[in-house]
Amino acid sequence: MNYKKRNLILFQPPKFGNQIAGQLLAHDWEVYIANDLEQASDLLDKHIFKVGLCLIDESCNDNAACLVGKKCLSSQYTNERQLTDLNRLFNSPVNINWIMGLPEECTPKTAPNSVESKLIAEYCYNYTTFPMDIGHLLVTLGHAYGVNEINKSSEKQKNEFPASFGIIGNSPLMVNLFSLLQKVAKEDCSVLIEGETGTGKELVANAIHDYSSRSAQPLVAINCGAFPKDLIQAELFGYEKGAFTGALQRKIGCIESAQGGTLFLDEIGDLPFEQQINLLRFLEERTITRVGGSEKVAIDVRVITATHVDLKEAVQNGTFREDLYYRLGVLQIKTPPLRDRGSDIELLAYYYFNKFSANRTYKAKGFHADSLFLLKNYEWPGNIRQLMNNIRHAIVVSENSLLTPSDLGLERRYKERMLQTLEEARAVVDRELILTSLRHTSNNMSRAAEALGISRVSLYRLINKYEISNMDT
């Protein structure tokens, strides 16, 4: 049995419609015919098509109206209305490459401002004209069919996001992180997660809990920098009724709420110094006392902490207790910044693009090649969170079929970064020239300025600008 390619023909029968359908059937195409938009929509719901042939009757005075199953209307039926009606079919979520067949006088070459030309430009893969040469039509349909197959394979790859522990990525840095996570999750001791803001520290904490022996028990998270220092103790340790004004009943704190499970202390570097003592005492004794109470409550939890602050530096500065640092960092994990993750940037870009555009009608269908280049070469100070926000914003505001660098707000930033880099490079060269001139003239300012082709005043200004203090080098 020969393999047949499936084709949908839509027409309000034109002069050559049935003849074309018969010729396609004779060349191993499986042909379905729709006489109006409603029939076409029904067929698209029931079958999978990769290519469609939309035929416009050359004898009709209002071609677009005929295509949507309407009789020719008055001039009040505007081009915009016609395009809106056909949008239901051509701009549907069905992945189909449309070929338009139309009279020679209606093509983009002969009538660039016609409704047909707008339809072709907006929605169609290609077009052909009457009378149709079957050989040319077969080549056109076959090419459209093949491109659809290729795009489908490409889209499938873009929709497949390699991940481990629920975290997307397959760069070398992430592979190493996943390997470490597998080992850390099995242990039952404290973990310190360090990394820049927006690198997914909370995701890592969730993964450690989910793949640990405590996964069936609660994971309780608290941001240590989100509460005033006079309230953080009550949030962590809880309080008894009447402990302070407004304490109308007992409240169980985050530590006690995590009993048997995992306590995640985010931004531990922001924990006030006086509360660090209380946390250290809990880690040593594994008991807590609620604010305003005297009873000691035994607690069995695993503690995971995260911070964007360099805790070693904080210890040296005296803002973080050294003994607490070692208690928290029995096992340590560093989340890599996005700028170092290479191919993961494109993976994440497509992941968030698909997530934010799913089940919504936006113009953008993907990324321009220039955008992907800039995405992978941008510094991403806000890391994954910044990437996510940029893409969401671009999808909503873009008027392009592919997201451009301008849509993503990268073009201006890239130029600024390049200008800054050139300025820094020039500073290095200028400084070296000044030092060389001073050495060759034994620090004689007048001769050095003459050699450089500038005035003594300019030389002094540059020496000050580049902080050249050692004239003996």
N, C-alpha and C positions, 0 to 999 in steps of 0.2 A: 504494500500500500504506500503510495507516494505521500510525502509530507506536504501539507498545504498551508500556505500563509493565509491568515485571516484578514479580510479587508471589509470595511464598512463604506458603502456608497450612499451618500445623502443627496437626493435631488427631488425637485418638484417637476416631474420628468422633463429633462431637456431633450433636445432633438436626438442626441447621440447616447443618451443614458443607458437604455437597454442593450444597445449594441456594444458599448464598452463593458458592461457587466458580463455579457456573453463571452467576449474576448478574454477577459480575466479568468473566467471559469475554465476556459480552454487551455490556459497556461498555469494550471495548478494553483489558482487562488481560490480560497473559500470566501464567497461573496455574500454579504448581507445588504439588503436594500431598504432604505428608509425614505419615505416621500415627504416627511416633514420633521420638525424638531422633536415632537413628542415621540414619534416612532424611533428616532435616533437615540433619544434618551433611554427608552425602554431597552433597546438592543445593548447599549453601553452598560446597563445594569445587569444584563443577563450573560454577557460574553466579554472576553478580554480581547481587545483590538490593539495592535501596535501601529497601524496606519489606517487613515481614512481618506476617502476621495470625495470632496464636496464639489458638486457640479452646479453651475449657474446657467440657467436657460438663456440662450442668446436672444430669444425672441421676447423676453420679458422686459417691461419698462421699469420695473422696480425689483431688481434681482434679489436684494437682501430680504425684502419682504416675502418673496416666494420661498426663500431658503427656510424661513421659520414657519412655513405653513400658513402664511397669511396671503390674502388677495392683495393686489397692488392698491396702495392707498394714495391719498392726496399728498400734496407737497408738505402738508403739516406733519407727515410721518418723517421726521428728520433723520439725518445720518447718525446722530448721537443715539437716537432711540433704536435704530436698527442694530447698531453696535452693541447696545445694552442687551437686546434680545439674544443675539448670537453669543454673547459672553457666557450665557448659561451652558452652552455646549462647548465652545472652543476653549473656555477658561475653566472647565471643570477639573476636578482633581484626577480624572482619568489620564494616564500617561499615554497619549496617542499623538502621532505626527500627522497633521492634516496637510493634504495636498489639495489645492483649489484648481478646478478646471473652469475656464471662463473664456468668453469671446476675446479676440485679439484687441478690440477697441476698449476693453476694460482693464487691461494689464497695468501694472505700475509704470511701465515705460510709456504707454500711450495715454494713460489717464492717472497721473500720480496722485491726484487729489480725490479720486473716486472712493466710494464706500468700499468697493472691492479691494482697492489698493491698501486702504486702512486695515481691512480684515487680514490681508496677507501679511502686512508688516507686524501686526499685533499678535496674531495667533497661528499662522500657518508655517509649516516647515518649508514649503515650496509651492509653485504653481505651474500649470501647463495650460495651453490654449486649444480651442477648437479650430479646425478639425484635428483630432488627436491621432498622432502616430502611435500605434500600439507598442512598437519597439521602444520608443522614447518614454512612453508612459510606464512600461514595465521596468525600465531602468530607474526612473524617478521613484516609483513606489518601492522597488527593491532596496534602493539606497536609503529611503526614509525608514523602511522596516529594519534594515541592518543597523542604522544609527540608533534607533530606539532600543535594539538589543544591547548595543554597546553602552548606551546611557543607563539602561536598567542595571547592567552589571556594575557600572561605576557608582550609581546611586546605592546599590546594595552594599558596596564597600563603604560608602560614606555613612550608611545607616548602621554599620557594624562597628562598635566601639570596643576594642580590646580593653578589658578591665579585670582587676583582681581585687578582692575584698570590697567590691562595690565602688572602686576608685578607677577612673578611666586613665589609661596611659600604657605605653609599651616602650618608652625610651629607656636607655640603660640606667639612668638614675632611678626611674620608677621601678624597674625590674629589681634593682638592689633594695629599694624600699619595701617592695612586696615580700622579698626573701626575708628581710629583717622582721617584718610584721608577722610572718608565719612563725618565727621563733619566739617573738615577744608575747604573742597572744597565748601561747601555751603556758607561760610562766604566770606566777601569781604575786608579783612584787610591783613596787611603784615604778611608773614610767614617766619620764619628762620628754615632752614633744616640743622641739624648738624650730622656729621657722618664721619667715617674714609674714606680715599680715596678708591674708588672702591666699595662702598656699595650701589650705585644706587640712589644718591641724585637727579640727573637730571631726572631719571625716576619718582621719587616722584613729582618733580616740574611739569613735563608734566601731570601727573595724576591729580594734583590739578587744573591745567588750563583746562584740557579736561572735567572735571566733574563740572566745575564752570559755573556761569551764563555768563562768558566772553568767553566761548569755541569757539564761532563763530568768535571772533576777534583774532588778531595775538598774538602769543607767541614769544617774542624776547629775545634771550639769549646772554649773553656776559660773557666771563671769565675775571674777573678783574685782574687776575695775568698774563694775556697773552700780555699785552701792557705796554710799557714804561710809566713812570709816567707823562711825558710831552705830551703823546698822548691820554691817557685814557679819559681826559676831552672832547676832540674833538669827541671821539668815543661815549661817553655817551650823550653829549649835542648837538653835531653837530657844524657846523661853517658856517659863511657867506663867500661869495666870497671875496677874498683879505684879509681875516683875518690874514693870514701868508703866507710866501713864499710857493708856490705850491698849495694854495687854489684857484683854477681856477674857481670854481663854488660852490654854496651853497650845503652843505651836511646835510641831516637829520640824527640826532644821534639816538642811540638805544632807548633812552627814548621816543622820539617823534614818532619813528617808531612803538612803541607798543601802540599807542593811542587807547583807548577803550578796550585793551586786557591786557596782562600780561607781565611784565618785569622780567626776571630771571637773577639775578646777581650771577653768580657762583664764588666760591672762594672769597667771599666778604672780608674775613680776609686779603687778599693780596692787598686791595685797599689802595693806598698811603694816608697818614694821611691828607694831604692838600685837597685831593679830597673828603675825608669823610665829610668835611665842606660843600662842594657844594651839595653833595647828601642829607645831612641833611636839607639844605635850601629848596631843591626841595620837600622833604617829608613833610615839614612844610607848604610850600606855594602852592605846586602842580602847580608850573610854572617853566619854564626853560628859560634861555637866551642863545642863540647860541654864540659860541666863535666869537668875532669880531662884535657882534650885540648888539642892545639895546632893541629890542622888546621882551616883555615877552609873552611866549606861554603857554596857559593853557593846562595841561596834565591830562588825566583821565586814570590811569593805576593801576593795582594791582601789588605790588612788592613782589617777592619771592626771597629770598637769600639763598645761601648754602655755607658751609665752613667745612673744615676738621680741622680748627684751633679752639682751645678752646677760644671763644670770651670773656668769663668772665675773663679768665687769661690774655688775651690781653688787656682788660680794666684796669686790675690791674697793668699791665706792662707799661701802658701808650701808647701802640701802636694802640689802637682802642678807639674811642670816646664812652664814656658811654651813652651820650644822643642818639647817633645814634644806639647803641646796643638796647636800649629799643624801639626805633622807629621801628626797623626792626623785633624785636622778639615779636610782639603782640601775635602771635601764634607760637609755637615751636614744631618741630618734630625731633626725633632722628632716624636715620636709623641704624639698628642693624648690627654688624659685622658678616661676614659669619660664623666664627668659633662658634658663639652662636646660629646658626639657625638649628642645628640638622639635621632632615630628609630632609630639603630643599637642603642640599649639594648634595645628590644623585639625587634629582629632577633636579637641575640645571646642574649637570654633564651629565645626559641623554639628557637634552634639548639641550645643546651645542654640544654633540656628534651627535645627529640627525641633528642639523642645519648644522654642518660643513661637515658631511659625506653624506648629501642628494645629490642624482643624481651624485655621484662620486664613483669610484671603488677603495676602500681602503681595505686592508687586515682585519683590526680590525672591528669586528661586535658588540663589547660591551666592558664591563669592567670585569677584573678578580676580584674575591671576595676580594683578598688582596688589590687591588687598591681601591675598595669602602671603605674598612675599613680605609685605610690611608687617603683617601679623607676626610672622616668624622672626623678624629682625627688630621688632620694637622691644624696649627694655622692660615694659610692664611693671612699673613700680607698685601697682595695686594687685599684681598677680592675677589669679583666676577670677577673683571677684571683679576686677576691673575689666577683664576680657568679657565676662558674662554680661556686665552692664553695657559695655560698648556695643555688643552684638544686639542686645535687646533694643537699645535705642535706634540702632541703624535699621533694623527690620521694620520698626514702626514708621520712621520718617522717610525712608528711601523711596524715590520715584523711579528707580532703576531696576532692570530685570536681574542684575547682579550687583551685589553690594560693592561700592567703590571705596577707595581709601578715604575720600571726602565724607561718605556716609558714616564711616567708622571713626571719623575724627583723627585719622592717623597721618594724613598728608601734611598738615601744618606742623604736627609734632615731630614728624620725621625730618622735615626741613629745618626746624629749630635745632634738632639734635645734630644734624649735619653741619649747620652753621657754627654751633658751639664747638664741634670737633675741629673745624677748620681754624677757629680762633685759638683753640688750645695748641694746635700744630704750629700756627704762626708764632705763638708766644715762645714755644720751645726753640724755634729757629732764631727768632730775634735775640733771645737770651744768650744763645750759644755764640752768635755773631758779636754781641757786645763783649762777652768774656774773652773771646779770641782777640778782638781789637785791643782790649785793655792789656792783655798779656804781651802782645807784640809791641805795644808802645810803653811798656813798663808803667802802666796806670796813668799815663799822661792824658788827661781828659781832652785837651785841645786836639792833640794828634789823633786820638781814638775817634773823636767826633768827625774830624776831617776824613779819616779813612772810611768811616761809615756813611759819609755824605750828608751828615746832619749837623745841626748847631749844637753847641755845648749845652744850651738850655734843654734841647730835646733829649740829649744823651742823659742828662741828670734826671729828666722826667721818666725816661725808660728804666733807668737804674732803680728808681724808686718804685715804679710800677711792677717790675719783675723781682723786686726785693733782692737785688744783687748787693750783698753786704761784704763779701770777702773779695777784695780787690787783688789779693796776692795769688789767686789761683791761676 
